[in-house]
């Protein structure tokens, strides 16, 4: 598993890089704030079925602070996914460092 920091992710988004953006938080967290183009797959669901994620494309996984997304990356890597990136600090750090227009909680 690799990691990506908020500024690197912002650069990927702005450059149009092809990758998947997966939010593993709970629904109420996702509804409050999420990154554009992200797909919501709660960690519990992802642990049972990761089939919505394309194994052939890079995937950035994020949560609130980075712990759940780290677990998600470990689970997915055990299922054969190789090109995974955990967002350091989660959406909280992304909002603080890369996009201050996003609300924090």
N, C-alpha and C positions, 0 to 999 in steps of 0.2 A: 504494500500500500504506500502510495506517495501522498504528499500533502501539497496544498496550494494556499497561498496567503490571499487575503481580500483584494489587494491591489492587482495581483496576478490574475485573479478571477475576473476582476473588472476589465482588465486588458483583453482577456479572452473574449468576453462578451462584446466589448466595443470593436474588436477586430473581426468579428463574425466567425470565429473559429467554430468548427463543428464538434460539439460535445453534448452530452446529456447532463442535465442539472436536476438532481433528485433531492427533494426535501423529505426528511424522515421524521419530522416532528408530528405532534398530534394535530387533529383537524382544527381545533380552536386556535392553536398557535399559527398554523398556516393561514387561516382566515384573517388573523390580525395583521400579519405581514409576511410576504414571501417575495422571492426574487422572480422577476419576469422570466417567462419561459420555463420555469421549474415545474417538475411533475411531482405531485404529492403522493408518496408511498410511505405511510407510517412504518416505523421500525418493526412493530409486531407483524404487520402484513408482509413486509420484505423478508423477514426471517422465515416465513412459510413459503413464500413464492416471489422470486426475483425475476420472473419471466418477462416483466414489462420493461426490463433494462436490456438494451442491445449489447451483447458481449463484444461486438466488433467496433464499438465507438468508445472513446474516453467518457468517463462518467465522474462528475464532481458531486459528491454527496455532502449535504450539510444539515445541521440541526441548529439548536439555539447557541450552544457554546463549543460544540465539537466532540462531545463524548458519545452521544448516540450515533452520530455519523461515523465515528471510528469503529464502533461495534458493527454497524452496517457494512462498512468496508471489509472487516474481518469475515463476516458471514458470507458476503458475496465472493470474496477471494477463495474461500473454502468450496464454493460452488463453481469455481472455474473462471471467475471474472478476473481479468488481469490489469486492465487499464483504469484503475480507480484512484481518485484523488479526494482526500478528506479536506474540507475547508477549515483551516486553522481558525479557531475562535468562533466558528459558526456565523450565523446571520447577525449576531450581536456585534462581532468585530467588523463584519462587512459594513454594517450601518455606521459604525463609528469611524472606520478608516477609509472606506471607499464610496459610500453613498449616504451622507448625513440626512438626506430627505426621508430615509426610511425610519419609521418609529422603532423604538427599542422597548423592551420590557424586562 
